[in-house]
Structure formats: C-alpha cells, structure tokens
Amino acid sequence: MAGTDQGGPSSEHGVTRRSFIRTAAGGAIVGAVGLPLLLDACGGTAAPASSAAPASSAAVKASASVAAQASSAAASAAPSAAASTGGTVVAGINPVNAKALPTYFAPKLLAQPDYNAHDPRVTLGYNHYPKNPQKSWQGPPPGTGSTVTAFVANYYPPPTPYVSNPTWHAVNKAMNSDFQMNMVAGADYRLKLGTLMAGNDLPDLMHIFFGIGAAANLPDFFKAKCQDLTPYLSGDNIKNYPNLAAIPTYAWNNSDCAIDGQLFQWPIHRYLPGLSYFFKNTDIWDAKIGKNVVPKDAADLKKIMLQLNDPKGGQWAIGNVGTFPFSFGMPGFAMMFGAPNNWGLDASGQFVKDIETPEYKAAVAYAADLWKSGVMWPDDPSTKDSRTNFVAKKFAMSVEGFGNSWNDFWLRGLTQANPPSHFDIIMPFAADAKTKLQGYITGGYISTNVMKKASPDRVRELLRIVDWLAPPFGSQEDMLLSYGLTPADYTVDSNGDPQLTASGKNRSQYVPWQYISAHPYVEYYPGIPNYAGHLFPIEKALVDPKITVADASLGYYAPSAYSGTGVPALLSFFDGITQIILGHKSISTYGSLLSDWQNKTGNQQKKEYNAAIQKAKK
C-alpha cells in the first residue's frame, strides 16, 4: 500500500528523517519523547486508507496557484543525475560507507503509474489501484519451509492472531515459511528492544523503528550480533534481490544502514518533503485573503495572519501543539528564516546546530511576536491534539508535514467536519529578500531492520523473504500483503480500488509486514479523489535541488546525541523557548539557554560529528 503508511492516513507526520531519539537528541523534528510509537504511527489512530469513505471530487480540486507554482519550480529541477544514482543528490554519501551501499536499480513495474518523474526523489503516483494485478515473483517461493521469527512494533491495534488469521496463513503459504512475529506495543518498544539486545536469543529479523538512536550503542550491537550484509547487498550484489534494489540510495545512506563500511540494515522508504510547511484552510483563506495568494515574506505573513484572526468569533490565524517537537510551529518559522535543517555546515565545513544560528533565534523572536499579537490559538501551550481543532476551523493555518500528516487533516476535513473543511499547502517562501528560499527535506525513510548472524544459506533465504515482502506496487503479492484475501478481507470497486471489509484491516493491514520490508513509497489514496494528481507537482517542486536543504548529519553518527544527557538537554532548551514565545522570558535569555545546551551535550555532539566527517575525508 501507499499514501497512508499502509494503514493510517495520519501516519508519521511526514517524517521521516530521523525517528524520535535522533529527533530529540540531535536529529530532525519528527516525533516526541516517550510517546507511543510515532504517535500511533505519528499522527493518530485513523483507519487504513482503503476503508475511508469516498469524498466529493469537487472538494479536493487542486489549487491553480499551488499547481502552477509546483510545476514551474519542478520544471527547473534536474532529475537525470538523481535518477542515475538513486537520488543521492539530496544528501552527501559518507565515503566510509559508499562501497557498502547497494547500487540503485529502478523498479520493474508491472503497472505503469499515472505520475512518474523518472526521478527516485519523487514518489510514483497512482489514481487507482491497478486492475488485474499480475504476479511479480518468478521462480519457487522464497522460503524453504523453515520457521522465521521477527521482532516488530505494533503501529496500529494488534492484528487478528496468527492462529485464527487465515490471511496470515495465506502469506506464509505463499512464502513457504512459518513466519512468526513478536509484536510489541509502541510505548514498550524501546524497553523491549533494549532487553532483546542484552540477551542472546535473538529473532531472525529485528525492526529498528527509532533508527540508530533507538537504543544506546546500537552500532556496537550490530557489529557484535547482527549479520554483515555487505557481501550480499553492496554494489551490484543487490541484483539478486531486485525489490530491495529499487529502494533509492539516499534511504540506505541517510538511515545509517551502513556503519564503518559495513552494511547491517535495510530501510523502509518514505517521501523526502518533511514536517515544516505552512498549510491553510482554503475555505477561510480564500474568503478572507483571496484565492491563490501566497505570502511575500515574514512581514506579509504576519499581515495575513492579522486579517485571518477572529478571536471574538472563536477563530485564530494559526495553531499547533506548543510542546516539542512542534513548538508552536517552529519548524516552519525556522525554515522560512533560513536556519539549517537540524544540522548544517558552516563556511569552514564544521557542523553547526540549527539552534546555534542567528536565523533560528530570529525565528523564535518572530514566533514570540505572533503570540504577543494574539494571532496564535490560545490553547497551543496545553493541547496535545491541535489537528482536530485545525479541522474544526479553530485556526486557519498550521505547520504540518507533507504526505501522511496532510492526509490526516485532509481526509478528516472531508469526512468528519460539518460542513466539510478543505486544506492545501502554502509553497515555501523566505522571510525577506536577503534570505535564500529553502525547503527542508527528510532522509527519505522511516525505519530500518536488521538480521541476526546466520550461515550464508540462511542469510540468503532470509533476504529472499525480505525481498518477497517488498513486491512492486500493484502486483498480486502487494495486493495480498496490503489487503489480504478477497472477499473476506476486501472487495474491489469499479475503479479497481480495494475496499476493506469490517474485519479486513485486522486480518491484513494490522499485520506489520510493511515495517519489515516494503517497496518504495507510492502516492496512492483511494479515499481522497485526485490525491496523487494533486500531490505530484507539489512534491516535484519541494524536492527541487534549488531549494532543498538536507540535514548535514545524515549518514554520520554522534554517540552523545543518544546519551543520557542528549535528549534531556534538548528538551530543556525547548522548554526555555516556550517561555520566550509565551512572553514569560525575554529573547535576551536565548543565549543562556543555548550555552546550557552546548555545555551539556551540544559541543560534544559537534566534536563527534566533526570527527566523523574528518574520518570520512581521509
């Protein structure tokens, strides 16, 4: 499946760069400390896309302004270099790991997409699920009839147990494998992973949701107890596993699949646009500001917010969750003011954290001014669910993520609001004429998986199974893994789109196959008409090399970022930022907050990242 993270339209908050610990400790802003896994797959507990009620196509017609901007910007992109290298232009490849990374080979599609940029930085788009899916796997089943065990998180409610789940049995039969999973609740994941690492009785496959920061000393664990996949997957060796070969290079590199020149993990791919875009309720925006109006700069944005603001009517200009990582919309303000995307490099090639820059400080001051001006939703500091109120038109704008975050309030607005609410993205703009227009991008993944050490024959069997679990979108295998058995789990409508039955998602989509292995992400969402057609030109524009800014730390590792002080120090900094935005402290206290973070963890992190990049240059 695609477009909903195989199960929830609100999944992942568009995230994908680093998972939470990398986020909180020194990575991109995409998650939150200690919350259930990815905030119920990062965004809510909505049902899978295929069970969503259809909506009026008129309700989601593409904005002419957005489409025009997107098409214009995308026309200037240069996809050829990215296509030939698997999209590696979005972030530098760590030279230490370059030879360990797989060669990228474009996917062998059985069903041609409706939208294809021929560029792995841009996901394929399908208006409908391909009719009459064809079998993609050639030859005998991947398994040998053996038992395969996996440790994985429950991103959604627990599925129908294996013993009473005919769909799971059908998948196992197709694989010729007795595939069993130890599924743990998201809230318990990190603790259970740590316990697993400390023991010697490892499952065959282990899901690493939080990335390299999921637990302390993961690189050491990989080297000591996990299979080095370099001989099997590096370079052209990946040809033996063509479905895995279709995963773009940037996803392998940015998720730290390779450590010190050895390949240990394989990634679960996601789109590149991130969690830092301004979105608007077009019903309110068009009526008060005008259709197709885009802010010229930060001053114009404030002017627009003052026009949108209507506290007496119970409606404010902008809203969000006040706590980290959303922090009143700080990712959007920081991007607008030209701050680095989490980590950047200064003129001398040394690492610098976003919060260390004058641009980020200016963004904080801007947010504080907005709060003082009364245009921010007053419940920002206390809410844990701003999105429901965004749908309910409590505020007209919010900083959200591309893709699955957008899906959430887009679909909720169409199916839950009365009257329906409609939303669209505001394409990136700079704070002023002197600031370079930029758009943050993610690492292009959400999670990874590893394999315990095994004999060569066993490794090849497990890799065949992992490859089988990543079939091309629109194939028979993809239909089975994503939707299950028909008619028990789904039926097919006149357009060819699967429609889940009442028990279908429990028997099929709640079984987390897609987090063990999956084909490259695809934009497909049958619950929202013209979904792929609307997103495609926008996504192309957002990954235009002329504006994209990647996290400079992707592909490198700083142990202190995940230490006992790394996370608390960053959270303490953002607690102070909250006080500044709310006017309880002056912007003059920013320097002391920053120094505290630097002394506790920041300087050490920079030292480690700088050492890693210097090592890579040798």
N, C-alpha and C positions, 0 to 999 in steps of 0.2 A: 504494500500500500504506500501511499504518499500523500503529502499535503496536510496530514493531520498527525504525523508521527505514528502512523499505524494504529491509531486508536483514540486520540483526543484532540479536538480542534484547538485546544488551548495549550498543547504540549510545548514545553521547552522554552517559552518566552523567546523564541528565535535564537536560541542560543546555541548556540553552540560554540564557541571558542574554548574557554576552559570551563570545567564544571565547577561546582561550588568552591571547593577548597582552593583551587587555583584562583578562583574569582576573589574570594575573601582575603586570601593571603597575599596576592600579588598578581592576580590574573584579571581577566575581563569581567565586567559586571554582568553576570547572567544568572545568579542564583541567590540563595540565602542560607546562612549558617544554621545547621541543626534542623532545618525543616524537612518534612518528608521528601523523598526523592524528587528533586526538580519540582517541588511544589505540585505534587500529583502530576508528574511529567511536565513540570514547570508551567503551571498556568491554571489548573483547575481540574475538575473531575468530569468534564463533559464526555458524552458518549462518542464512540467512533463516528467518523465522518459518514460512513455508509448507512448509519442508522438515523442520520439527521433528516429532518423534514425538508422537502424541496421548498425553495423560495421563489418569489416572482423575479423573473429575469430583469424586469424594468427597475427593480430595486437596487441592482448592482451594476448598472451600466458604467463602463469605465469613464472616468472624468477626462474630458477632452484635454484639459490643461496638463494633468498628470501624464497622460499617454503621449502628448506632444513633447513634453519635457524629457520623458524617458526615451522616446525614440530618437530625439535629437542628440542626447548625451550618448546613447548607445551607438549611434552611427559613427562616433569618433573613436570608439574602442577598437583595439587591435587584437582580435581573438586568435590570430594564427599562431603566435608564439605560445599562448596558453594552451591551445589545442594540441600542439606538438609535444608539450611537456607535462600534460596533465594538470595545467593550471598553476604551475609553480611560481608564476609571476606574482601571485598575491602575497607571498612571503618568502623570505630567503631560506634556502635549504642549508642546514648546518652541514658544512663539508665533512665533518667527522662521520656523519650518518649517511651521506649521499650514496655511497656504494651499497649500503644495506637496503635502501628503499627499492620497492618494486618499480619496474617500468610501467608506464601508463599505456593501456590499450583501450581504445574507445569501445563501448559496449556493443555487442552484437544484438541489435534489437529485432524482435520478432514482429513488433507492431510499431510503425512509424509514428512519432509524436506529431501533434498539431503545431507545436512550437519547439524549434530546435535552433540554437545559436551556433551549433558546432563548436562549442567552447565549454570545457568542463567547469568553468567558473559559473556558468548559468545552467540551472536545472532544466531538464526537459519538461514540457508541459503537455497534458492531455485533457481534452474537453470531456471525454468519456472513456470508460474502461474499454479496451479493445474487444470487439466481438469475436467469438470463436477462438479463444486463446489456444495457442499452439504449444506443444511440448518443446521445452528448451534443452533438457538434459539428454544427451546422447550416450548410449552405452549402458552397462549394467548400473544398478543402484550404487551410490557412493559407499555405503556401509558393508560390513562383512557379516552382519548379524550379531555383532557384539553389543555389549551394554556401553553406552556413553553417558557420562554424568556431567552436569553443568551447574554452576553456582550463578544465580542471576537475581536481580531485584524485581519485585512486583511493581511495575509502573502504574498499574491500574488495579481494580479489585481482583482478588485471586480468581483464576480461571476454574472451570469445571475440572475436578481432579482427574488425573490420568486414568484411574481405574474405571471411571464412569464417563469417559470422554471419547466417543468414537472418532472425533476429528483428530485428536492427538494420536490415536491408534493408526489412523489412516496416514498421517505424516510419517510415523515410524515405519510403517509398512513400505511406503514409497522410498524411504531412505535405506531400508533393510538394516535398521538399527533399533535397539531398545534404548531410546533416548529419554533420560530421566533428568528432571530439574529440581534443584533445591532452591525454591523461590522464597526470598525474604522480603519483609515489608520495607519500604523505603526508609522509614525512620530508624530501622535497625541495621541498615545496610553497612554503614561504616564499622560499627562494632563487630558485626558478624564477619566482615572481611578481615579485620584485624585478628580475630580468633582463628580464622581459616589460615592465615599466613603463619601464625605461630605453631600450627600443627604440621604433621607430616602426611596426613591422609587427605590429599588434595583431590578434587574432582578433575575430570579431564579438561574442562573448559571453565574459565572464570571471567565473569563480567566485571569490568572496571569502569563503573559509571563516573566517578569523580575524577577520572583522568589520573595523571601522575601524582596528584595530591590527595587521592582517595584515602591513603594511609601513610604513616611515616615509613620512610625507607623502602618504598615500592621498587625503585631501581635495583636495590640490593636483593630484594625478594625475587625479582625477575631473573637476575643473574644466577641466583643460587638454586631456584626450584622450578623455573619456567623454561619452556623449550625455546632455544635459539632457532628462529625460523629463517634466518638469513640464507642458509643453503637451499631452502625450499621456495622462498618467495622473492628474494632480492633480484633486481635486474630482470632479465628475460625469463628467469625461473618461474615467474608468476604466470607464464603462458599455460602452465599445467592447470591453472585454476582461473579460467577466463572471467568468471563473475567477479572474483576479487580483483583481477587486473583492471576492471572497469572503474574502480574507485580512484578518484583523482589523487595525484601525488601530494597535493597540499594537505589532504586529510591525514595521510600517513605521517608526513613530516610534522605538522602542527600539533598532533596529538601525542607526540613523543613515542610513536611506535618503535622507533629505533633509539637505543641507549648506547652511547660509546661505541658506535659502529656495529652493533648487533640488533637485529630486528626481533622483537618479542611479541608485539601486539598487531592486531588488525583493527581498523577504525569502523565506526558506524557513521556514515557520511551525512552531512547536512548542508543546507544552503549557506552562502557566505554573508549576505547582509545581516546586520546584528540588531542589538537592542538599544538603539539610540535615536530613533526617528520620531519626529512630531507627527501625530495623527490628529485628524479633525473629524468632528461630527458634521457631515456635509449639510444636514438639514439646518443646523444653526449657522454654520459658516456661510453658506450660500445666501441665506436670508439677511444676515447682518453685515457681512463683509463683501460678498459678491462671489459668484462662481468663478473658479479658475484663478483667484487671487493668491499669490504666493508672497510671503514677507520678503522685503528687500534686504533687511538686516535686523540686528537685535533691537534697534530703536523702533523700527517699523513693527516688529513682532509685539513689543510692549503696547504700541498704539493700537494694534489689532485686538490685543487682549483686553484693553480698556473698553473697546467697542463691544466685545463679546460679553463682558462682565455684567451680570444682573443679579446681585445678591438679594435684592428685595423679592425677585421672582424665584429665588432658590436655585439660581444657576450661576456658576462661576466660569471664568475663562479657561482654567487649566487645573488638572488634578492628577494626583498619583499617590503612591504609598510613600510616606515620609521617611521610612527607615531604609537602611542599606539593604540591597544594592540600588534601589530605585531612587531613594533620597530626593524626593520632590522633583524628579525628572533630570537629575544632574547629568546622566549620560548624554542627553540631548543638548543641554546647555554647553557641556564641555566640548562636544564635537563642533558645535556652532562657533565657539570661541577659538578653535584651533588647537586644543590640547591634544597630547598624544593619545593613542588608543591603548590605554593601560600603561604600557612601557614603550618609550621611544628611544632614539639615539640622538645625542647632541652633536654639535659640529665636529667634535673630536672623536666621534664614534663610541662614546661612553653611554651606558644606559642611564636613562632618566625616567622617573615615575611621573605619571600624569599630574599627580597632586603636587609635585615639586615645581611645576611651571607657573609662570605668571598668568598664562592663559586659563588654567584651571581656577586659580584664585579669582580671576575676573569673572568666571562663570558662576562661582559661589556668590560673589557680590551681586551679580545680576539676579540670581535666584532670590537673594535676600531682599532686593529692591522690589521684586514682583510680590513677595509675601507682604511687604510693607504697604504696597499699593492696593492690596486687597483683592488681587485677581486670582489668587490660588484658593482652591477649595479648602475651607477651614478644617475639614476632617482629615486632611493629609497626615498630620502628625500621629493620629491614633488608628487609622484604618489599616486593615490587613487585606482589604479587597476593594481596591479602587475601581477595578474593571467593571464590576456590576453597576457601580454608580456612573461610570462613563456611558454604559449602555442606557442607563436611565436618564441621561441628559442632565446630570448634576453639574457637569462641566463640559465645555465644548472641545477641549484639546487634552491630549495626554501623550507622554513619551512612552512608546511601546516598541515591540520588536517586529521585524518583518516575518512573514510566514505564519508559524503556528500561533504566535501571540495574536497577530492580526486576525487569523481565522476565528479565534475565540470570540472577540467582541463583534466581529463582522457577522458571524452566524447567530450569536445571541441577539444582536440587534434586529436581525431579520425574523427570528422565530420566537423570541421571548418578549421583546418590547411591544407596547401597545400605546400609540401606533408604532410601527417599525422605526428603528434608528439606522442610519446609514453612515458609513465611515470610509475614509480614504487617507492615504499617506500625503504628507507635505514633503516634497522633494527637498534634499538638503540645501541649505543656504548659509552664508557666512555672517559673522557678527558685524563686520564692517568691510569696507572696500580694501583694507590692508590685509585682511585675514584670508588665507587660502581656503577655498571651498573644499570641504573634505567629507568623506563618509566612512565611518568605521565599518570594518568587516570582521567576521569571526574567523576561527580556524577551520571552519568547514567540516566540523564533526561534532558529535555529542558524547560519544563514549568509545571505549575500546574493549577488547577481550584478549586474554592470554591462554596458553595451553601448558599443562604441566609437562615435565620432561617425559619422553617416551622413546620407544625404539623407532627406527626410521620407518618401518612398515606401519606402525601405529600412528605416527605423525602424519603420514600420507593419507591414511584412512580418515583421520580427524579433519585434515584440510579438505579432503573431498566432500565431507559432510558440511563443513563451513562454507565451501563454495556452492554446494547444492542449496544451502539456506539463503543464498543471495541471488536468486534467479532474476532474469530480466523482467521488468515491469510488463504486465500483460500476458505473461506466459501461463501455462497450466499450473506449473509449480508455484508461481506467485499467487495465483488465484486460490490454490489450496492453503498456502501458508497465511494469506491475508484474510480470506473469507471462509475457508473451511469447505464443508460438503453441502451440495445442493440436493434437495430443497430444505434439508433440516436446518442449515445454518444461514442460507441466503437464497434469494431468488434474483432473477435478472430482469430489469425493466426493458422497455422498448429501445432505449438508447444503448443497452449493453451494460449499464451500471448495476453492480451488485447491491442488493438491498438486504441487510441483515434481518434475520428473524428475531423474535424475542429472546431466544436462547443462543443465537449465533455468536454474539460477541464474547459471551462467557466461554464458549467451546472453542473459539478460534482466535479472535483478536486479543483476548486477555492472556493467551499463552504467549510468553515473550520471545518468540522465535526471532523477531525483528531486532532484538537487542543483543542477540548472539552473533548474527550476521545478517546483512541486508544489502540489496542493490543500491546504487547511488540514488539519492533522494530525487523524487519526481513531484512536480506540482500537479496534483490531481485532487479535486474536492467536489464530489457529486452533489453535496448539499448546498453549494453556492454556484448559481449559474454564472458562466463566463469567468470562472475563477482563474483558470490558467491563462486565458486570454488577457485578463486584466493585469495579472502579476508579471507576465513575461517581459513586456517592455520596461517595466519598473525595475525588475531585477537586473536586467541588462544594464540599465543606467547606473544602478547602485554599485555595480562591480566594475565600472569604467575605471581603468588604471589612472586616469587623470584626476580622480577624486578619492580613490580608495586609500585608506590608511590602516595598515595591519599592526597588530601587536608585535613589537620587535622581539619580545621574549619567546615567541613561538618557536619550538624546536630546540630550546635551551632549558636548562634545569638549574634552579637555585634551591638547595635543600632548606634553607632557613625560611623560605616562603611558606613552608608547610610545617614549621616547627611550632612548639607550644606558645611562642610569643608572636609569630607572624600574623595569625588570624586575630587575636585579641587586640593587637596594636592597631591594625587597620580599622577594626570596628570602633575602637576608642576615638580614632581620628574622625570617623564619620559621625559619631555622637557629638563631637565638637562642632562639626559642620552644621548639624541640625540646629544647634544652639545659635549659630551665626545666622542661619537662614530665618529662624523664628524671631530674630532680634534680641535674643536674651544675652548675646555676647557680640562684641564689635568685630568687624572684619580684621581689626588690628591684632586679634588673638590668633589669626591664621598661622602666623609664623611659629608661635609656640606649639601649636598642635602639630605642625609639620616636623619641627625639631624633635618632638617626643616620639613620633613615628620613626623618624630617621635613626634616632639613638637606640630605640628598642629593636628595630628589625630592618628598616629601610636601607641603611648604609651597608649592612651585611648582605642583604639581597643584591644590592648593586655590585658589591665586591664579587659575589659568586657569579652573577650574570656576566660581568666584565671578564672574569677569569674564563668562563665557558666560551665566550666569543673569541677571546685571545687564543685559547687552545684550538679552536676551530680554524684559526688562520694559519696555524703552524703546519 
